[in-house]
Amino acid sequence: MKFNFSKKGLRLGTGSLLALAVPGIASAQDVLDSGDTAWMLTATALVLFMTIPGLSLFYAGMVRAKNALSVMMQCFAITCLMTVLWALYVYSLAFGNDVGGVIGDFSKAFMSGVGVDVVSGTIPETVFSIFQLTFAVITPALIVGAFAERMKFSAMLWFMALWVTIVYAPIAHWVWGGGWLGGLGVLDFAGGTVVHINAGVAGLVAAIVLGRRRGYPRTAMKPSNLVLTMVGAGMLWVGWFGFNAGSELAADGVAGMAMAVTQIATAAAALTWMFLEWFNHGKPSALGLVSGAVAGLVAITPASGFVGPMGALVIGAASGLMCYLAVVKVKHAMGYDDSLDAFGVHGIGGIVGALLTGVFVDAGLGGAGLAEGATIASQVGLQAVGVIATIVYCGVVSFILLKVLDAVIGLRVNAEEEEEGLDLVLHDEQGYNLS
């Protein structure tokens, strides 16, 4: 997200600790550029738009009518909670001065030193910080899809507050804040590991710890409103241009290519999923089409600043295939209840994209080019290190957090409350009032 190509044509390796790439460290290159700033203000708004209303509507349409408002409530509340925690200390943990390659210090706690005239690269640090905040907002919101329709609202808030502190902030620092994964040369342009694998693994762990919804898989649990889901998916697609192209932190050619490959991969993944479903079940579905699109968006995220159009086409098709298999085959074979397929789409899509970034970054395949002395095999190996480190750390810590919270306050609503629906039980309101 940070260590890419500057608009002046200076290429910074992913593991670089140059002052230009570290927020709040003044250098000769830290000169405000109004064009970059205007673009980053726009990109920041686009990424926030992905969570509210994009993801909120996407999820609300997929759950049953009695739970539609509850998932929107969760996404909105997470946005507010992450914003406050970010300003207090999470920004500093993710992007403060490096401590042993593992975490940032508290030098930026309470947004200390982030003033009107402070520049990070070519944009105000205020803009950089809030842009990064929008990633910290959507990542925990994605987890909601895995445990939808059965978690207490209070337990959700506690889990997200602890998770963003103990899981998200360290991993963001490892990759983007000057930590050890970035130092190794792991490539993650906009969040394959930090956002999608992280959220997908946490979602899978949460789904397993909480257990299946009552009646799953025997009882049909039909989406309440697929029109809302398609609208939300469209918002996610548009907002994702800010997610990926904005991660260049400049209005330049790399941002332009990131936008192009995002569009190409998304379309390829959506068509792949649609045709697979059509072949296997006789008819293409709207839910399958948009699920494929999101899978493509996820997979191109880590690669978007490093690969070319044909690489994006392959990454999109591969993610459409692998995520389809994960959702349609693997989930049912293993028996876990990932309500809205957070792991099947985000976890698997993130893994596919992270690994294939190591292949298609090669200049011979249309990418930006491998680091000096690197080969495709060595880069894929580094990508695998990033994937495995994220899965292990996120999985273990998420499990511990969930088990502790379950013992202290309980994670799940009781059987009667689940049957009645979380809208009325937890919020005394209804998403749909049809009486």
N, C-alpha and C positions, 0 to 999 in steps of 0.2 A: 504494500500500500504506500510505502514511503520511499523505498530505495530503488528508484527506477531511472528514468531519463529526464533530465531537465530540459526546459525549452531552449536552452542555449546549445544543446547537443552534447552536453557532458554526460557520459554514462556512468552511473553509480552502481556498483555491484550490490546485490541484495544484502550482503553481510557488512557493508560499509558503515563505519561509525563517523563518517565525516560530519562536520558541524551542520552542513546544509540539510542533512537528513534528520537531525535531532532537534525536536521542537524546543524553542526557547534559548538555544545556544546561538549567540550572535556570531556572525562571520561576515567576511567581505561579500559573500554571495547573497546575504539576507537583505534584499532590496524589494520593496513592495512593487508588485505589478498589478495594475488595475484590471487588466484583462483576465489574468489568472484568478484574481480575487472575485470578479464578477461570476466567472464560471464556477468557482468553488461555493459561492453563496447559493447558486442555482443547484449544484450537485447535492449540497447539504439538504436543501428542501426536498429534492427528489428522493433521497434515501429515507428521510423521515416519513414521506408520503407512502413509502413501501409498508411501513408498520401500521400507521393510522392515516388513511383508511384501508390500504391495500391488503395486508395480511389479515386484518380484522375481518374484512368482508369475505376473503378467501376461506378462512376457517369457519366463520359463522354460517356460511351456506352449506358446509359439509357436515356439520353436526345436526342432530335431531332438533326439531323446533323448540323443544323445552329447554335446550341448552344454548341456543344461538346467542342470546344476550350475554351469557356468562363468558364465552370466549372473547367476545368483543370487549367486555369489561376487563378481562385479564390483560389483553394487549394494551389497552389504554392505561391501565394502572401501572403496568410494567414500564411504559414510556415515562410516566411521571416519576416512578421510583428510581429508575436508572439515571434520570437527569439529575436528581438531587444527589444521589451517591457519587455520580461522576464529578460533580462540582466540589463535593466535600473531599474526596480522596481517591476515587478510582482512576481518574485521569492521571494523577500523579503516580499511582502504582503501575500503570501501563506505560506512561511516557516520561516519567521523571528520570533523574539520573540513575544509570544502571547500577545495580547491586549484584555483583557476581554472575551476571548474565541471566539471572532468574527473575528479578522483579525491579521495579523502579522504587526510588526512595520517596519521601514525603515532601520534597522540595516544592512541589506544585499543589500541595494540599490546600483546599479552600481557594483554588485557582490563583495561588500566590504568584505574583510576577506576570500574570497574563493580563496585560493592560492594553489600552487603545493603540499605543504606538509600538508594541512588541511584534516583531515579524518572525515567522517561521518559513524559511525559504523565500518564496515570493508572495506569500499571503499572510494576513494577520494571524497571530496564534489563536485569537478568539475563534476565527473561522476554522482553523485546523482542529482545534479542540472539539468544537460542536460537530464538525464533520465526523470525527472519530466517535463522538457520543452516539451518533445515529446508528453506528455499527453495534455499539454496546446495547442499544435499545432493541434492535431487531433480533439479535442472537438469542437472548432468553425468551423473547416472544415466540420464536420458532419452536422452542421446546414445548410450548403449550399444546401443540398439535398432537403430541404423543400421549398425554394424559388427559385429554379433553373429556369432559362429561363425568369426572369422578373425583377430582381433587378439591379439598377445601380451599376457599379463597385466602384465608389467613395463612395456611401452610404454603400456598403458592408464593405469597409475598415474602415469607421468611426464606424459602428455598432460593428464590431469585436474588434476594439481597446478599445472601451468603455465597451463592454460586458466582455472581459477577465479581465478587471480591476475591474469592479463593481459586476460582477456575479461569474465568474469562480474563481478568487483568494480568495474571502471570503469563498465560499463553499469548496474549496480545503483545506483551513485552518480549517474550522469546522471539517472536517473528518480526515485529515492526518497531519495537522500542529500543533496540540495541542489544537484545538478548542472545542466547546461545544458538538458537535455530537460525536466526538471521546471520549470525557469525559463521555458521557452517556453510552457508550458501543455499539454504532451502528457499525455493521460490514460492511466494504466495502473494500475488499482486493485490488481490482485494478480499481475501478471506476464505479460501478453501479449507484451511485448517482452523483458523481462528474463529470463523463464524459457523461454517456448515458442518464440518466433521464434529466440532465441539458441540453444537446444538443437537446434531443427530445422535451422537453417543449419549449425551445427557438425557435425551428423550427416550432412547431405548432403555436405559437403566431405570428411568422413572416409570415407564410402562410396565417393566418387569416387577419392580418393587411394589407398585400399587396393585398389580394384578389386573385381570380382565374386567371389562365392564360387565354388569349383570346381563346374562343372556348371550354374551358373545361366545362363539360365533353362530349359535343356533338361531338367535332372533335377528331378523332383518333390521338393520339400523340405517335407514335411508336418509340421505342428505335432505335438509329442510328446504334449501333454495339454491339450486345450481346456477341460477341466473346471477345471484350474488357472488358465487364462487368464480364464475367467469369474469365478472366485473372486477373482482379483487385480483384475479390473475392478470388481467390487462393492466391494472395499476402497478402490480409488481413488475411486470415486463418493462413498462415505461420508466418506473423509478429505478430499475436496475442499471440504466444508463448512467445515472448519477453514482451508483454503487461502484461500477467498474471503471467507466471513463473518468470519474471524479478521483479515483485512487491514484491517478498520475499527479494530482495536485497542481496541474498546470493545464492551460488551454493550448495544447500542442499536438503534434502528429501522433504521439503515442496514445493520447486520449482519443484521438480520432479512430485509430486502429482498434483500441479497446471497445469503442462503441460498435464498430463494424463487426468484429468477431462475436460480440455479445448477441447481436441480431441473428447472425448466421447460425451459431450453435443452438440458440433457442428454437429456431424454426426447424432445424434438423432433428432435434430431440423430440419435439412435439409430433412431427410426422412419423418418426420411428415408432414412438409409443402407439400412435393412432393406428398405424398399419399392422403392428403386432397384435393389437387388440382385435382389430377387424378380422384378421386371419384366424385368430384362435377362438373368437366368440361370435363371429358372424356379423357384428355391427360395430362401428366406431362410436365411442361415447364422448360427450362433452367433458366429463370428468377426466377421462383418459387423455384427451388432447391437452388440457391445461396442466395436468400432472406432468406430462412429457415436457411441456414448455418450461415449467419450473425446474425440472431435472436438468434441462440444458442450461438454464440461467445459473444454477448452482455449479455445474461442472466447469463452465467457462470462467467462473469467478477467479480462481487462482491463476489461470492462464492468460487472462485478458490482455495484460500488458506485454506478454512475451511471445504470443503465437500469431500466425498469419491466418488468412481466411480459410485455406484448405485444412489447416490444423484444426480450426474451429469446427469445420464441417464434420471431421472425424470425431472430435471430442463430443459434439452434440449427439451424433448417432450412437456412439458408445454409451453415453449416459442414458439416452432413451432406452436402450436395450437393457442395460444393467439395472437401472432403477425399476423398470417394468418387471423384470424377473424377481427383484427383491420384494416388491409389493405384492405381486400376483402369486409367486411360487414360494419364496423363502419364508415370508411372514406366516403363511398358513401352515407350512411344513413344521415350523418351529413352535407355533402356537401362541406367540406373544401378541398382545393387543396394543399395537401402536395406532391409536385411534385415527389419526389423519396422515399417517405415513411420514412422520418427521424423520425417522431414521432411514426408511426406504428411499426417500427422495433426497434429503439433505445429507445424511450420513454417507450413503452409497455414492451419491452424485459428487460429494466433496472429495471422496477417496479417488474416484475415477478421474476427476479433473486434476487433482493434485499430482497423481502419478503421470498422467499423460502430458502435463506441463513439462515434465522432464524430457519427454520425447520431442514434442513439437516446438520447443524453444530453439531447437537446432536450426541454424541458418539454412542448411540444405533442405529442410522441410518447410521453409518459409517463415521461420521464427526470427526473433531478435538476435539469436546467437548465444552459444554456450560461453561460459566464463573461460578465460584462458587456461588451457590444460585440461579442461573437463571434456568428458565424452557423454553420449546419451546414457550409457549404462551407469556411469558414476553419478550423473545428475538424477536419474531415476532412483538410484540408491539413496541419495540425499533426500529426495522427496518422500521415500518410504520411511526414512528416519523421522521426518516431520509428522507423517501420518500416524506412525506407531506411537510416538511420544504423546501426541494429542489424544489418541484413543485411550492409552493406558492411564495417563494422568487424569483426564476428564472422567473416564469410567470409574476409577477407584474413588476419587474425591466426591463425585456425584453420588455414588452409592453410600458412602459414609454419611454425607449430609442428609440424604433422604432417610436413612435408618435412624439417625439421631433425632431428626424432627418427628419421625413417626412415633418414636418412644416418648418424646416430650409432649407434643401437642396433637399427634395423629395427623395422618396425611389425607385420609379419605372420608368422604361423607358416608353416612350409614346407608343400608340397603333401601329403607323407605325414602330417604331424601334423594337418593340416586334415581329411584323410580319416578318420583314426582318431578324431578328436573331441577337443575341448578339455578335456573333463572328465578324461580319463585322461592326456592329454599334459601339461597344465599343472598339474593338481592331484592326479594319481594316485588319483583317486576317481571314483565314478560316481553320477549322479543317480538312475539306475534300475539296480538289480542284480537282474536277472530270472533268473539262472542257478540 
